[in-house]
Amino acid sequence: MFRDLLQAALAYVLPIGFVTVFYWRTPLAIAAICNLCAGDGVADIAGRRFGGSKLPYNKNKTFAGSFGMAIAGFLASLLYMYYFSWLEYIEASPNMVLGFFLVSLASALVESYPFTPKLDDNLTFPLASIMLATFVF
């Protein structure tokens, strides 16, 4: 049990640390961190609270959780985009908004996919976010 808890925490912290070190103050960092922190957090709450239909390819995930993740990750990304723009770290644009939307959708899809029990989704979807954001931003 302790080992599982440690692995989950490490899988959560590694992407945040990586993005902070290599992509600080960029739209890529905003997208990856907001989807991991806000998106994944809301996915759990929405999935438990609203439950409902399970995803056909993953019976451990719900449509409500995946939808909540995409929306929360997107909205958090927008808030940080405007905050970083106000601090003059980045320049907000409609293309950036579209990029955040695409990255949030992709993050929700990758998070919902059951890769293997040994591969933590807190590691897979931030990596997918980073890869897609590299091309979008």
Summary of the structure (lengths in Angstrom):
residues: 137
radius of gyration: 14.7
end to end distance: 39.3
largest distance: 45.2
contacts: 452
relative contact order: 0.18
helix: 77%
strand: 5%
